[in-house]
């Protein structure tokens, strides 16, 4: 596997209707650290305690089921 960037991973089917899930891209979920106003005030210091978790979002065109995968 030579990572070409972007969305990767095997094709996966919806658990309910066995339709191939459509990738909606990768979102960076923030884990840890302060959120909201306190996080804004803390600024760069807050980023040290914060981890970004890239998750690929895949949706089923049939039933709207959404699954998240570690990107
Ligand atoms: Zn489905």
PDB file of the backbone (N, CA, C, O) and the ligand in Angstrom, with CONECT records:
HET     ZN  A 101       1
ATOM      1  N   UNK A   1       0.833  -1.208   0.000  1.00  0.00           N
ATOM      2  CA  UNK A   1       0.000   0.000   0.000  1.00  0.00           C
ATOM      3  C   UNK A   1       0.862   1.250   0.000  1.00  0.00           C
ATOM      4  O   UNK A   1       1.572   1.519   0.969  1.00  0.00           O
ATOM      5  N   UNK A   2       0.804   1.994  -1.055  1.00  0.00           N
ATOM      6  CA  UNK A   2       1.518   3.253  -1.099  1.00  0.00           C
ATOM      7  C   UNK A   2       0.513   4.376  -0.895  1.00  0.00           C
ATOM      8  O   UNK A   2      -0.297   4.675  -1.773  1.00  0.00           O
ATOM      9  N   UNK A   3       0.583   4.994   0.284  1.00  0.00           N
ATOM     10  CA  UNK A   3      -0.409   6.010   0.602  1.00  0.00           C
ATOM     11  C   UNK A   3      -0.383   7.155  -0.380  1.00  0.00           C
ATOM     12  O   UNK A   3       0.611   7.874  -0.486  1.00  0.00           O
ATOM     13  N   UNK A   4      -1.463   7.324  -1.087  1.00  0.00           N
ATOM     14  CA  UNK A   4      -1.553   8.406  -2.058  1.00  0.00           C
ATOM     15  C   UNK A   4      -2.245   9.617  -1.450  1.00  0.00           C
ATOM     16  O   UNK A   4      -2.544  10.590  -2.142  1.00  0.00           O
ATOM     17  N   UNK A   5      -2.494   9.544  -0.156  1.00  0.00           N
ATOM     18  CA  UNK A   5      -3.181  10.650   0.476  1.00  0.00           C
ATOM     19  C   UNK A   5      -4.672  10.553   0.252  1.00  0.00           C
ATOM     20  O   UNK A   5      -5.140   9.803  -0.604  1.00  0.00           O
ATOM     21  N   UNK A   6      -5.398  11.306   1.015  1.00  0.00           N
ATOM     22  CA  UNK A   6      -6.834  11.277   0.854  1.00  0.00           C
ATOM     23  C   UNK A   6      -7.433  10.066   1.541  1.00  0.00           C
ATOM     24  O   UNK A   6      -6.865   9.498   2.474  1.00  0.00           O
ATOM     25  N   UNK A   7      -8.574   9.704   1.055  1.00  0.00           N
ATOM     26  CA  UNK A   7      -9.326   8.627   1.688  1.00  0.00           C
ATOM     27  C   UNK A   7      -8.831   7.282   1.192  1.00  0.00           C
ATOM     28  O   UNK A   7      -8.717   7.052  -0.013  1.00  0.00           O
ATOM     29  N   UNK A   8      -8.545   6.414   2.113  1.00  0.00           N
ATOM     30  CA  UNK A   8      -8.109   5.078   1.743  1.00  0.00           C
ATOM     31  C   UNK A   8      -8.972   4.065   2.481  1.00  0.00           C
ATOM     32  O   UNK A   8      -9.927   4.422   3.172  1.00  0.00           O
ATOM     33  N   UNK A   9      -8.626   2.831   2.326  1.00  0.00           N
ATOM     34  CA  UNK A   9      -9.342   1.805   3.045  1.00  0.00           C
ATOM     35  C   UNK A   9     -10.166   0.948   2.123  1.00  0.00           C
ATOM     36  O   UNK A   9     -10.488   1.345   1.003  1.00  0.00           O
ATOM     37  N   UNK A  10     -10.499  -0.209   2.592  1.00  0.00           N
ATOM     38  CA  UNK A  10     -11.273  -1.142   1.768  1.00  0.00           C
ATOM     39  C   UNK A  10     -12.716  -0.700   1.635  1.00  0.00           C
ATOM     40  O   UNK A  10     -13.233   0.049   2.464  1.00  0.00           O
ATOM     41  N   UNK A  11     -13.356  -1.173   0.586  1.00  0.00           N
ATOM     42  CA  UNK A  11     -14.778  -0.888   0.408  1.00  0.00           C
ATOM     43  C   UNK A  11     -15.566  -1.637   1.463  1.00  0.00           C
ATOM     44  O   UNK A  11     -15.341  -2.822   1.707  1.00  0.00           O
ATOM     45  N   UNK A  12     -16.490  -0.929   2.083  1.00  0.00           N
ATOM     46  CA  UNK A  12     -17.279  -1.541   3.144  1.00  0.00           C
ATOM     47  C   UNK A  12     -18.761  -1.371   2.827  1.00  0.00           C
ATOM     48  O   UNK A  12     -19.191  -0.361   2.271  1.00  0.00           O
ATOM     49  N   UNK A  13     -19.516  -2.382   3.195  1.00  0.00           N
ATOM     50  CA  UNK A  13     -20.952  -2.341   2.931  1.00  0.00           C
ATOM     51  C   UNK A  13     -21.709  -1.972   4.200  1.00  0.00           C
ATOM     52  O   UNK A  13     -21.251  -2.211   5.317  1.00  0.00           O
ATOM     53  N   UNK A  14     -22.874  -1.386   3.992  1.00  0.00           N
ATOM     54  CA  UNK A  14     -23.746  -1.063   5.118  1.00  0.00           C
ATOM     55  C   UNK A  14     -24.149  -2.352   5.826  1.00  0.00           C
ATOM     56  O   UNK A  14     -24.442  -3.366   5.193  1.00  0.00           O
ATOM     57  N   UNK A  15     -24.154  -2.284   7.151  1.00  0.00           N
ATOM     58  CA  UNK A  15     -24.498  -3.476   7.922  1.00  0.00           C
ATOM     59  C   UNK A  15     -25.965  -3.847   7.751  1.00  0.00           C
ATOM     60  O   UNK A  15     -26.346  -5.004   7.931  1.00  0.00           O
ATOM     61  N   UNK A  16     -26.777  -2.869   7.406  1.00  0.00           N
ATOM     62  CA  UNK A  16     -28.218  -3.113   7.341  1.00  0.00           C
ATOM     63  C   UNK A  16     -28.658  -3.537   5.952  1.00  0.00           C
ATOM     64  O   UNK A  16     -29.382  -4.521   5.795  1.00  0.00           O
ATOM     65  N   UNK A  17     -28.213  -2.781   4.925  1.00  0.00           N
ATOM     66  CA  UNK A  17     -28.719  -3.061   3.588  1.00  0.00           C
ATOM     67  C   UNK A  17     -27.635  -3.538   2.630  1.00  0.00           C
ATOM     68  O   UNK A  17     -27.890  -3.704   1.437  1.00  0.00           O
ATOM     69  N   UNK A  18     -26.444  -3.756   3.137  1.00  0.00           N
ATOM     70  CA  UNK A  18     -25.371  -4.307   2.307  1.00  0.00           C
ATOM     71  C   UNK A  18     -25.086  -3.471   1.076  1.00  0.00           C
ATOM     72  O   UNK A  18     -24.619  -3.976   0.055  1.00  0.00           O
ATOM     73  N   UNK A  19     -25.375  -2.176   1.191  1.00  0.00           N
ATOM     74  CA  UNK A  19     -25.013  -1.270   0.098  1.00  0.00           C
ATOM     75  C   UNK A  19     -23.625  -0.713   0.407  1.00  0.00           C
ATOM     76  O   UNK A  19     -23.280  -0.501   1.569  1.00  0.00           O
ATOM     77  N   UNK A  20     -22.830  -0.479  -0.640  1.00  0.00           N
ATOM     78  CA  UNK A  20     -21.504   0.091  -0.383  1.00  0.00           C
ATOM     79  C   UNK A  20     -21.602   1.474   0.232  1.00  0.00           C
ATOM     80  O   UNK A  20     -22.339   2.333  -0.254  1.00  0.00           O
ATOM     81  N   UNK A  21     -20.858   1.681   1.299  1.00  0.00           N
ATOM     82  CA  UNK A  21     -20.860   2.975   1.975  1.00  0.00           C
ATOM     83  C   UNK A  21     -20.108   3.992   1.145  1.00  0.00           C
ATOM     84  O   UNK A  21     -19.092   3.674   0.526  1.00  0.00           O
ATOM     85  N   UNK A  22     -20.613   5.224   1.133  1.00  0.00           N
ATOM     86  CA  UNK A  22     -19.963   6.299   0.385  1.00  0.00           C
ATOM     87  C   UNK A  22     -19.132   7.139   1.323  1.00  0.00           C
ATOM     88  O   UNK A  22     -19.624   7.630   2.339  1.00  0.00           O
ATOM     89  N   UNK A  23     -17.864   7.305   0.977  1.00  0.00           N
ATOM     90  CA  UNK A  23     -16.982   8.098   1.823  1.00  0.00           C
ATOM     91  C   UNK A  23     -17.310   9.585   1.711  1.00  0.00           C
ATOM     92  O   UNK A  23     -17.495  10.121   0.618  1.00  0.00           O
ATOM     93  N   UNK A  24     -17.376  10.230   2.867  1.00  0.00           N
ATOM     94  CA  UNK A  24     -17.641  11.668   2.903  1.00  0.00           C
ATOM     95  C   UNK A  24     -16.390  12.458   3.258  1.00  0.00           C
ATOM     96  O   UNK A  24     -16.451  13.658   3.524  1.00  0.00           O
ATOM     97  N   UNK A  25     -15.269  11.773   3.258  1.00  0.00           N
ATOM     98  CA  UNK A  25     -14.025  12.444   3.582  1.00  0.00           C
ATOM     99  C   UNK A  25     -13.621  12.239   5.028  1.00  0.00           C
ATOM    100  O   UNK A  25     -14.289  11.538   5.789  1.00  0.00           O
ATOM    101  N   UNK A  26     -12.514  12.866   5.389  1.00  0.00           N
ATOM    102  CA  UNK A  26     -11.948  12.703   6.730  1.00  0.00           C
ATOM    103  C   UNK A  26     -12.168  13.974   7.533  1.00  0.00           C
ATOM    104  O   UNK A  26     -11.893  15.081   7.071  1.00  0.00           O
ATOM    105  N   UNK A  27     -12.666  13.786   8.736  1.00  0.00           N
ATOM    106  CA  UNK A  27     -12.849  14.909   9.643  1.00  0.00           C
ATOM    107  C   UNK A  27     -11.850  14.796  10.782  1.00  0.00           C
ATOM    108  O   UNK A  27     -11.525  13.698  11.233  1.00  0.00           O
ATOM    109  N   UNK A  28     -11.366  15.945  11.242  1.00  0.00           N
ATOM    110  CA  UNK A  28     -10.430  15.963  12.357  1.00  0.00           C
ATOM    111  C   UNK A  28     -11.221  16.190  13.645  1.00  0.00           C
ATOM    112  O   UNK A  28     -11.659  17.306  13.927  1.00  0.00           O
ATOM    113  N   UNK A  29     -11.395  15.140  14.406  1.00  0.00           N
ATOM    114  CA  UNK A  29     -12.099  15.266  15.667  1.00  0.00           C
ATOM    115  C   UNK A  29     -11.103  15.636  16.766  1.00  0.00           C
ATOM    116  O   UNK A  29     -10.018  15.063  16.869  1.00  0.00           O
ATOM    117  N   UNK A  30     -11.498  16.592  17.565  1.00  0.00           N
ATOM    118  CA  UNK A  30     -10.619  17.026  18.645  1.00  0.00           C
ATOM    119  C   UNK A  30     -10.939  16.223  19.900  1.00  0.00           C
ATOM    120  O   UNK A  30     -12.088  16.113  20.327  1.00  0.00           O
ATOM    121  N   UNK A  31      -9.893  15.676  20.463  1.00  0.00           N
ATOM    122  CA  UNK A  31     -10.059  14.861  21.656  1.00  0.00           C
ATOM    123  C   UNK A  31      -9.210  15.457  22.762  1.00  0.00           C
ATOM    124  O   UNK A  31      -8.038  15.772  22.559  1.00  0.00           O
ATOM    125  N   UNK A  32      -9.807  15.608  23.925  1.00  0.00           N
ATOM    126  CA  UNK A  32      -9.077  16.164  25.045  1.00  0.00           C
ATOM    127  C   UNK A  32      -8.927  17.663  24.928  1.00  0.00           C
ATOM    128  O   UNK A  32      -9.411  18.277  23.976  1.00  0.00           O
ATOM    129  N   UNK A  33      -8.260  18.244  25.893  1.00  0.00           N
ATOM    130  CA  UNK A  33      -8.093  19.688  25.880  1.00  0.00           C
ATOM    131  C   UNK A  33      -9.385  20.376  26.266  1.00  0.00           C
ATOM    132  O   UNK A  33     -10.441  19.749  26.356  1.00  0.00           O
ATOM    133  N   UNK A  34      -9.287  21.656  26.490  1.00  0.00           N
ATOM    134  CA  UNK A  34     -10.481  22.413  26.851  1.00  0.00           C
ATOM    135  C   UNK A  34     -11.262  22.770  25.602  1.00  0.00           C
ATOM    136  O   UNK A  34     -10.686  22.982  24.535  1.00  0.00           O
ATOM    137  N   UNK A  35     -12.559  22.834  25.740  1.00  0.00           N
ATOM    138  CA  UNK A  35     -13.386  23.173  24.593  1.00  0.00           C
ATOM    139  C   UNK A  35     -14.143  24.463  24.876  1.00  0.00           C
ATOM    140  O   UNK A  35     -14.194  24.938  26.010  1.00  0.00           O
ATOM    141  N   UNK A  36     -14.722  25.012  23.834  1.00  0.00           N
ATOM    142  CA  UNK A  36     -15.535  26.203  24.002  1.00  0.00           C
ATOM    143  C   UNK A  36     -14.722  27.428  24.329  1.00  0.00           C
ATOM    144  O   UNK A  36     -13.586  27.587  23.883  1.00  0.00           O
ATOM    145  N   UNK A  37     -15.325  28.285  25.113  1.00  0.00           N
ATOM    146  CA  UNK A  37     -14.701  29.569  25.404  1.00  0.00           C
ATOM    147  C   UNK A  37     -13.389  29.403  26.159  1.00  0.00           C
ATOM    148  O   UNK A  37     -12.414  30.097  25.870  1.00  0.00           O
ATOM    149  N   UNK A  38     -13.359  28.490  27.123  1.00  0.00           N
ATOM    150  CA  UNK A  38     -12.130  28.309  27.890  1.00  0.00           C
ATOM    151  C   UNK A  38     -10.997  27.844  26.989  1.00  0.00           C
ATOM    152  O   UNK A  38      -9.844  28.227  27.188  1.00  0.00           O
ATOM    153  N   UNK A  39     -11.319  27.022  26.002  1.00  0.00           N
ATOM    154  CA  UNK A  39     -10.298  26.555  25.080  1.00  0.00           C
ATOM    155  C   UNK A  39      -9.753  27.687  24.242  1.00  0.00           C
ATOM    156  O   UNK A  39      -8.558  27.728  23.948  1.00  0.00           O
ATOM    157  N   UNK A  40     -10.619  28.608  23.854  1.00  0.00           N
ATOM    158  CA  UNK A  40     -10.180  29.752  23.060  1.00  0.00           C
ATOM    159  C   UNK A  40      -9.248  30.646  23.876  1.00  0.00           C
ATOM    160  O   UNK A  40      -8.265  31.177  23.360  1.00  0.00           O
ATOM    161  N   UNK A  41      -9.573  30.802  25.152  1.00  0.00           N
ATOM    162  CA  UNK A  41      -8.761  31.667  25.997  1.00  0.00           C
ATOM    163  C   UNK A  41      -7.382  31.055  26.249  1.00  0.00           C
ATOM    164  O   UNK A  41      -6.373  31.757  26.310  1.00  0.00           O
ATOM    165  N   UNK A  42      -7.368  29.755  26.390  1.00  0.00           N
ATOM    166  CA  UNK A  42      -6.094  29.083  26.644  1.00  0.00           C
ATOM    167  C   UNK A  42      -5.199  29.121  25.411  1.00  0.00           C
ATOM    168  O   UNK A  42      -3.974  29.113  25.531  1.00  0.00           O
ATOM    169  N   UNK A  43      -5.795  29.161  24.249  1.00  0.00           N
ATOM    170  CA  UNK A  43      -5.027  29.311  23.026  1.00  0.00           C
ATOM    171  C   UNK A  43      -4.058  28.184  22.775  1.00  0.00           C
ATOM    172  O   UNK A  43      -4.411  27.010  22.884  1.00  0.00           O
ATOM    173  N   UNK A  44      -2.823  28.546  22.434  1.00  0.00           N
ATOM    174  CA  UNK A  44      -1.843  27.546  22.014  1.00  0.00           C
ATOM    175  C   UNK A  44      -1.493  26.589  23.144  1.00  0.00           C
ATOM    176  O   UNK A  44      -1.109  25.445  22.898  1.00  0.00           O
ATOM    177  N   UNK A  45      -1.624  27.048  24.370  1.00  0.00           N
ATOM    178  CA  UNK A  45      -1.326  26.151  25.487  1.00  0.00           C
ATOM    179  C   UNK A  45      -2.292  24.984  25.478  1.00  0.00           C
ATOM    180  O   UNK A  45      -1.931  23.846  25.778  1.00  0.00           O
ATOM    181  N   UNK A  46      -3.511  25.293  25.131  1.00  0.00           N
ATOM    182  CA  UNK A  46      -4.541  24.256  25.101  1.00  0.00           C
ATOM    183  C   UNK A  46      -4.234  23.200  24.049  1.00  0.00           C
ATOM    184  O   UNK A  46      -4.569  22.030  24.232  1.00  0.00           O
ATOM    185  N   UNK A  47      -3.610  23.592  22.966  1.00  0.00           N
ATOM    186  CA  UNK A  47      -3.353  22.651  21.878  1.00  0.00           C
ATOM    187  C   UNK A  47      -2.406  21.534  22.302  1.00  0.00           C
ATOM    188  O   UNK A  47      -2.414  20.447  21.725  1.00  0.00           O
ATOM    189  N   UNK A  48      -1.592  21.812  23.313  1.00  0.00           N
ATOM    190  CA  UNK A  48      -0.658  20.797  23.772  1.00  0.00           C
ATOM    191  C   UNK A  48      -1.398  19.615  24.391  1.00  0.00           C
ATOM    192  O   UNK A  48      -0.952  18.471  24.297  1.00  0.00           O
ATOM    193  N   UNK A  49      -2.508  19.899  25.009  1.00  0.00           N
ATOM    194  CA  UNK A  49      -3.262  18.847  25.683  1.00  0.00           C
ATOM    195  C   UNK A  49      -4.319  18.250  24.780  1.00  0.00           C
ATOM    196  O   UNK A  49      -5.080  17.373  25.188  1.00  0.00           O
ATOM    197  N   UNK A  50      -4.361  18.732  23.553  1.00  0.00           N
ATOM    198  CA  UNK A  50      -5.410  18.294  22.650  1.00  0.00           C
ATOM    199  C   UNK A  50      -4.860  17.363  21.580  1.00  0.00           C
ATOM    200  O   UNK A  50      -3.797  17.605  21.009  1.00  0.00           O
ATOM    201  N   UNK A  51      -5.593  16.310  21.325  1.00  0.00           N
ATOM    202  CA  UNK A  51      -5.213  15.371  20.287  1.00  0.00           C
ATOM    203  C   UNK A  51      -6.254  15.407  19.183  1.00  0.00           C
ATOM    204  O   UNK A  51      -7.459  15.435  19.434  1.00  0.00           O
ATOM    205  N   UNK A  52      -5.761  15.406  17.965  1.00  0.00           N
ATOM    206  CA  UNK A  52      -6.688  15.355  16.833  1.00  0.00           C
ATOM    207  C   UNK A  52      -6.796  13.923  16.346  1.00  0.00           C
ATOM    208  O   UNK A  52      -5.797  13.253  16.085  1.00  0.00           O
ATOM    209  N   UNK A  53      -8.026  13.478  16.231  1.00  0.00           N
ATOM    210  CA  UNK A  53      -8.274  12.109  15.802  1.00  0.00           C
ATOM    211  C   UNK A  53      -8.934  12.138  14.435  1.00  0.00           C
ATOM    212  O   UNK A  53     -10.111  12.483  14.322  1.00  0.00           O
ATOM    213  N   UNK A  54      -8.188  11.778  13.391  1.00  0.00           N
ATOM    214  CA  UNK A  54      -8.781  11.783  12.055  1.00  0.00           C
ATOM    215  C   UNK A  54      -9.708  10.596  11.862  1.00  0.00           C
ATOM    216  O   UNK A  54      -9.297   9.444  12.002  1.00  0.00           O
ATOM    217  N   UNK A  55     -10.949  10.885  11.541  1.00  0.00           N
ATOM    218  CA  UNK A  55     -11.925   9.823  11.318  1.00  0.00           C
ATOM    219  C   UNK A  55     -12.560   9.983   9.948  1.00  0.00           C
ATOM    220  O   UNK A  55     -12.996  11.071   9.572  1.00  0.00           O
ATOM    221  N   UNK A  56     -12.605   8.898   9.217  1.00  0.00           N
ATOM    222  CA  UNK A  56     -13.272   8.927   7.929  1.00  0.00           C
ATOM    223  C   UNK A  56     -14.767   8.672   8.126  1.00  0.00           C
ATOM    224  O   UNK A  56     -15.166   7.739   8.823  1.00  0.00           O
ATOM    225  N   UNK A  57     -15.566   9.505   7.511  1.00  0.00           N
ATOM    226  CA  UNK A  57     -17.018   9.385   7.621  1.00  0.00           C
ATOM    227  C   UNK A  57     -17.555   8.676   6.386  1.00  0.00           C
ATOM    228  O   UNK A  57     -17.317   9.099   5.255  1.00  0.00           O
ATOM    229  N   UNK A  58     -18.271   7.608   6.617  1.00  0.00           N
ATOM    230  CA  UNK A  58     -18.899   6.906   5.495  1.00  0.00           C
ATOM    231  C   UNK A  58     -20.395   6.798   5.753  1.00  0.00           C
ATOM    232  O   UNK A  58     -20.834   6.476   6.857  1.00  0.00           O
ATOM    233  N   UNK A  59     -21.149   7.071   4.724  1.00  0.00           N
ATOM    234  CA  UNK A  59     -22.603   7.029   4.862  1.00  0.00           C
ATOM    235  C   UNK A  59     -23.201   6.061   3.863  1.00  0.00           C
ATOM    236  O   UNK A  59     -22.657   5.827   2.784  1.00  0.00           O
ATOM    237  N   UNK A  60     -24.337   5.508   4.253  1.00  0.00           N
ATOM    238  CA  UNK A  60     -25.070   4.612   3.364  1.00  0.00           C
ATOM    239  C   UNK A  60     -26.083   5.430   2.576  1.00  0.00           C
ATOM    240  O   UNK A  60     -26.893   6.142   3.170  1.00  0.00           O
ATOM    241  N   UNK A  61     -26.052   5.341   1.244  1.00  0.00           N
ATOM    242  CA  UNK A  61     -27.000   6.113   0.425  1.00  0.00           C
ATOM    243  C   UNK A  61     -28.420   5.578   0.535  1.00  0.00           C
ATOM    244  O   UNK A  61     -29.377   6.247   0.144  1.00  0.00           O
ATOM    245  N   UNK A  62     -28.550   4.385   1.061  1.00  0.00           N
ATOM    246  CA  UNK A  62     -29.863   3.748   1.130  1.00  0.00           C
ATOM    247  C   UNK A  62     -30.622   4.164   2.389  1.00  0.00           C
ATOM    248  O   UNK A  62     -31.755   4.636   2.309  1.00  0.00           O
ATOM    249  N   UNK A  63     -29.988   3.985   3.557  1.00  0.00           N
ATOM    250  CA  UNK A  63     -30.715   4.206   4.803  1.00  0.00           C
ATOM    251  C   UNK A  63     -30.148   5.375   5.615  1.00  0.00           C
ATOM    252  O   UNK A  63     -30.715   5.752   6.640  1.00  0.00           O
ATOM    253  N   UNK A  64     -29.034   5.946   5.159  1.00  0.00           N
ATOM    254  CA  UNK A  64     -28.471   7.087   5.864  1.00  0.00           C
ATOM    255  C   UNK A  64     -27.612   6.707   7.045  1.00  0.00           C
ATOM    256  O   UNK A  64     -27.198   7.570   7.819  1.00  0.00           O
ATOM    257  N   UNK A  65     -27.343   5.433   7.193  1.00  0.00           N
ATOM    258  CA  UNK A  65     -26.487   4.978   8.294  1.00  0.00           C
ATOM    259  C   UNK A  65     -25.100   5.588   8.144  1.00  0.00           C
ATOM    260  O   UNK A  65     -24.566   5.687   7.039  1.00  0.00           O
ATOM    261  N   UNK A  66     -24.527   5.994   9.270  1.00  0.00           N
ATOM    262  CA  UNK A  66     -23.210   6.626   9.264  1.00  0.00           C
ATOM    263  C   UNK A  66     -22.252   5.792  10.094  1.00  0.00           C
ATOM    264  O   UNK A  66     -22.569   5.365  11.204  1.00  0.00           O
ATOM    265  N   UNK A  67     -21.071   5.570   9.531  1.00  0.00           N
ATOM    266  CA  UNK A  67     -20.033   4.879  10.280  1.00  0.00           C
ATOM    267  C   UNK A  67     -18.763   5.703  10.245  1.00  0.00           C
ATOM    268  O   UNK A  67     -18.463   6.394   9.271  1.00  0.00           O
ATOM    269  N   UNK A  68     -18.031   5.606  11.335  1.00  0.00           N
ATOM    270  CA  UNK A  68     -16.762   6.322  11.440  1.00  0.00           C
ATOM    271  C   UNK A  68     -15.619   5.320  11.482  1.00  0.00           C
ATOM    272  O   UNK A  68     -15.703   4.284  12.141  1.00  0.00           O
ATOM    273  N   UNK A  69     -14.540   5.651  10.760  1.00  0.00           N
ATOM    274  CA  UNK A  69     -13.385   4.776  10.728  1.00  0.00           C
ATOM    275  C   UNK A  69     -12.141   5.583  11.013  1.00  0.00           C
ATOM    276  O   UNK A  69     -12.041   6.744  10.618  1.00  0.00           O
ATOM    277  N   UNK A  70     -11.213   4.985  11.683  1.00  0.00           N
ATOM    278  CA  UNK A  70      -9.937   5.631  11.936  1.00  0.00           C
ATOM    279  C   UNK A  70      -9.240   5.851  10.611  1.00  0.00           C
ATOM    280  O   UNK A  70      -9.016   4.905   9.855  1.00  0.00           O
ATOM    281  N   UNK A  71      -8.894   7.105  10.325  1.00  0.00           N
ATOM    282  CA  UNK A  71      -8.262   7.417   9.047  1.00  0.00           C
ATOM    283  C   UNK A  71      -6.740   7.404   9.189  1.00  0.00           C
ATOM    284  O   UNK A  71      -6.028   7.646   8.215  1.00  0.00           O
TER     285      UNK A  71
HETATM  286 ZN    ZN A 101     -27.855   1.165   4.792  1.00  0.00          ZN
END
